[in-house]
Amino acid sequence: MNKLLVAMIAALSLTACQKAEEAASTAADQAQQAAGAAADAAGQAADAAGQAATDAASAAGDAAAAAGDAAGTAVQGAADAAAGAAAGAAQGAADAAAAGAGKVQEMADKAKEAAHK
C-alpha cells in the first residue's frame, strides 16, 4: 500500500510539474509578445518624436524668415519715411531761402529806387 501511495504522489507531482511547465511556457510566450509590442510602440513613438522635432524646426525656420521679412519691411519703411522727411525739410529750406532771397532783392530794388530819386 505504501508503494501505491508513493506511486500516486509521484504521478500527482509529475502532473503538477507538467501543468506548471505549460503555464510557464504560455506566460513566457505572452511576455515575449508583449515585449515585441512594447518595442514596436517605442519605435513608433521615437519616429513620431523625430517628426515632431523636424516639424518644430521647420516652423521655427519659417517664423525666423517671417520675422526677417517683417524687420526688412520695417527698416525699409523707416528709411522711406526718413528720406521723405529729409526731402520735405530740404524743400522747406529751399523755399525759405528763395523767399528770403526774393525779399532781399525787393529791398535792394527799393534801395536803388530811393537812391535814384
C-alpha positions as CSV (number, residue, x, y, z in Angstrom):
1,M,0.0,0.0,0.0
2,N,2.9,2.3,0.7
3,K,4.2,1.7,-2.7
4,L,0.8,2.5,-4.2
5,L,0.7,5.7,-2.2
6,V,4.2,6.7,-3.2
7,A,3.3,6.0,-6.9
8,M,0.2,8.1,-6.7
9,I,2.1,11.0,-5.1
10,A,4.8,10.7,-7.8
11,A,2.1,10.7,-10.5
12,L,0.4,13.8,-9.0
13,S,3.8,15.5,-8.6
14,L,4.6,14.8,-12.2
15,T,1.2,16.1,-13.4
16,A,1.6,19.2,-11.3
17,C,5.1,19.8,-12.8
18,Q,3.8,19.3,-16.3
19,K,1.0,21.8,-15.7
20,A,3.4,24.3,-14.2
21,E,5.7,23.9,-17.2
22,E,2.8,24.5,-19.6
23,A,1.7,27.6,-17.7
24,A,5.3,28.9,-17.6
25,S,5.7,28.3,-21.3
26,T,2.4,30.2,-22.0
27,A,3.5,33.0,-19.8
28,A,6.9,33.2,-21.5
29,D,5.2,33.4,-24.9
30,Q,2.9,36.1,-23.8
31,A,5.7,38.1,-22.2
32,Q,7.7,37.8,-25.4
33,Q,4.7,39.0,-27.5
34,A,4.2,41.9,-25.0
35,A,7.9,42.8,-25.2
36,G,7.7,42.9,-29.0
37,A,4.6,45.1,-28.9
38,A,6.3,47.4,-26.5
39,A,9.4,47.6,-28.7
40,D,7.2,48.4,-31.7
41,A,5.3,51.1,-29.8
42,A,8.6,52.6,-28.6
43,G,9.9,52.7,-32.2
44,Q,6.7,54.4,-33.4
45,A,6.9,56.9,-30.5
46,A,10.5,57.7,-31.4
47,D,9.5,58.2,-35.1
48,A,6.7,60.5,-34.1
49,A,9.0,62.5,-31.8
50,G,11.6,62.8,-34.6
51,Q,8.9,64.0,-37.0
52,A,7.6,66.5,-34.3
53,A,11.1,67.8,-33.9
54,T,11.6,68.2,-37.6
55,D,8.2,70.0,-37.9
56,A,9.1,72.3,-35.0
57,A,12.5,73.1,-36.6
58,S,10.8,73.9,-39.9
59,A,8.2,76.1,-38.1
60,A,11.0,77.9,-36.3
61,G,12.8,78.5,-39.6
62,D,9.6,79.8,-41.1
63,A,9.0,82.1,-38.2
64,A,12.6,83.4,-38.4
65,A,12.2,84.1,-42.1
66,A,8.9,85.9,-41.5
67,A,10.5,87.9,-38.7
68,G,13.4,88.8,-41.0
69,D,10.9,89.8,-43.7
70,A,9.0,91.9,-41.3
71,A,12.2,93.6,-40.0
72,G,13.3,94.3,-43.5
73,T,9.9,95.8,-44.3
74,A,10.0,97.9,-41.2
75,V,13.6,99.1,-41.9
76,Q,12.6,99.9,-45.5
77,G,9.5,101.8,-44.3
78,A,11.6,103.8,-41.8
79,A,14.2,104.6,-44.4
80,D,11.5,105.7,-46.8
81,A,9.9,107.9,-44.1
82,A,13.3,109.4,-43.2
83,A,14.1,110.1,-46.8
84,G,10.6,111.7,-47.2
85,A,11.1,113.8,-44.1
86,A,14.6,114.9,-45.3
87,A,13.3,115.7,-48.7
88,G,10.5,117.8,-47.2
89,A,12.9,119.6,-44.9
90,A,15.2,120.3,-47.8
91,Q,12.3,121.6,-49.9
92,G,11.1,123.8,-47.0
93,A,14.7,125.2,-46.5
94,A,14.9,125.9,-50.3
95,D,11.5,127.6,-50.2
96,A,12.5,129.7,-47.3
97,A,15.8,130.6,-48.9
98,A,14.0,131.5,-52.1
99,A,11.5,133.7,-50.2
100,G,14.4,135.3,-48.3
101,A,16.3,136.0,-51.5
102,G,13.1,137.4,-53.0
103,K,12.7,139.8,-50.1
104,V,16.4,140.8,-50.2
105,Q,16.0,141.5,-54.0
106,E,12.9,143.5,-53.3
107,M,14.6,145.6,-50.6
108,A,17.6,146.1,-52.9
109,D,15.3,147.3,-55.7
110,K,13.7,149.7,-53.3
111,A,17.0,151.0,-52.1
112,K,18.1,151.6,-55.7
113,E,14.9,153.5,-56.4
114,A,15.4,155.6,-53.3
115,A,19.0,156.3,-54.3
116,H,18.0,157.4,-57.8
117,K,15.3,159.9,-56.5
